[in-house]
Amino acid sequence: MSAGREARRVAGKAGNSAALTMVARVGFAASGLMHLLMGYIAIRIALHRGGESDQSGAFAQLMKVPGGAIVLWVAVVGLAALALWLLLQAALGIGSSSKKRWARSLVSLGKAVAYFVLAGTALAFALKRPTNASSSTRQASGTILSLPGGQMLLIIVGLATAGVGCYFIYKGARRKFRTDISIPGGRSGKAVVAVAVIGYLAKGVAVIMVGALFVIAAVTVDPHQASGLDGGLKALAALPHGEAILIVVAVGLMAYGIYSFARARFARL
């Protein structure tokens, strides 16, 4: 047996672990809760009541409610398990000559990294050592700009981020999420599809705004322009009729949160 096949066999066996997949579903639920809180904070921003509408703001809001610390620890475990499950799925493509398999592996790897970052952010709040996502993004942008060719590199990062946002919009509009979830029949299935479409479209718009801020930071050589998701949503609010636009996007993020809860139940794992 080749090393590649052996790696896929081991990864596949681990990925099919009942305990891991069960906890991974908790990760989808944790993501759902985070998006609900992000949408809620974004509405508060649109109504000029302040807050940070990114993952840091969501976790900070969670810590304020009774039992929030316990829920946050559950989120840490669930998000980390989901990241590990995605990492194992990425490993299943090792040694294969199939281009499609490699593409799936790269997508799974990217998602795994994102969920590991979320788990780390949640862990920081659970340990009462909160981090600020916007500040971290600005620092990372400043580091990139300080490198040789850093301005062009940050533009590439911005364009790649915007590309991810476009993919979210494409996935929602074309209903490509159907491959990720076993959609139930009847009205509940129609509701799942509806919130998924709305959620993916809204999240796509938000991520595109984040990418745009990276590009602006690169062009102006000002890392403070790159302020992550919170900055992207606040930039929407600064547009003409921005408050109304932000509320629509916020409702969409909450719809994505509801879809994530459905995915916790019906995801193909």
Beta strands, then each sheet from edge to edge (+ up, - down):
end
